[in-house]
Amino acid sequence: MSGMIADPFAALAARPGGALALLLRAEGGFPRRPGAAMALWPDGFRIGRLGAGCIDADIAAHLDRIAPVTRLTYGAGGPVDLPLPCGGTVEIALIRHPDPDWLTAIATDRRQRNAGRWTIELATGRANRADAAGTGLQGASFALTLPPPCALHIHGEGDEADALAGIARGLGLSCHAGAGGPAVDAQTAVVTLFHDHDRELPPLRAALASSAFYIGALGSRRAQQARIAALREMGATDRDLARLRGPIGVVAPVREPRLLAASVMTEILAEYDKAFG
């Protein structure tokens, strides 16, 4: 199950016989959003988490229910005597044996990097394609949008590029290094890590013409000013250049390659979560 830690749907497709716990509603300071999911099996194996451990164990205790969907409420006003540390209320749908065709369709969407839009019937657990994007309760059903996972396209050489690619792949993210590769889409982050800044201009110009949600380049504020001037001469507009980040990362200045990579990855994941989480 390597690479599936963040993907309960893929885990259930690979290991049938489990259940899907889906967060329907969250109030207060609960740390997960509606649409968060956990896969779990009768032998105790789990992929993903919905809480800090206490509700996950209780959700697993309901796996022997016969109904296709069991709805569970925790916290204030809930029937289960399990108060939440955040003081809020959460509602969970526990879907026994999710439809394999649905799981296959999710995998196909992700492989083709398409957003999956679904309506899940909370009485039966049946999932149907939906036209509109959105996630949340809709009466007796739940709307769920699953965007393509975050992907990285890294241009550059040396320790910084190696460290960033290593972190990305360790997190199970799709990561391409160098020219070519898969098309850059709205869920792709593009990062240039050149010390010779003339080499960064062609990939940055291409990134600015794409729908990438994050575009960043290694270098100081002075280097950023120089690259903006160079890209403007190449035809980039002010609107394009407003998308270009530099210096990159949440910690600055940074000289150690691993710290730089961790700092940049944190910034990328935060931006992905803001846009698609």
Sequence and secondary structure as in RCSB ss.txt:
>XXXX:A:sequence
MSGMIADPFAALAARPGGALALLLRAEGGFPRRPGAAMALWPDGFRIGRLGAGCIDADIAAHLDRIAPVTRLTYG
AGGPVDLPLPCGGTVEIALIRHPDPDWLTAIATDRRQRNAGRWTIELATGRANRADAAGTGLQGASFALTLPPPC
ALHIHGEGDEADALAGIARGLGLSCHAGAGGPAVDAQTAVVTLFHDHDRELPPLRAALASSAFYIGALGSRRAQQ
ARIAALREMGATDRDLARLRGPIGVVAPVREPRLLAASVMTEILAEYDKAFG
>XXXX:A:secstr
 TT TT HHHHHHHS S EEEEEEEEESS SS TT EEEE TTS EES SSSSHHHHHHHTTTT  SSEEEEEEE
TT SSS   TTS EEEEEEEES  HHHHHHHHHHHHTT  EEEEEETTT  EEE SS   EEETTEEEEEE    
EEEEEE SHHHHHHHHHHHHTT EEEESSS S   TTEEEEEE SSGGGGHHHHHHHHTS  SEEEE S HHHHH
HHHHHHHHTT  HHHHTTEE S SSS S  SHHHHHHHHHHHHHHHHHHHH 
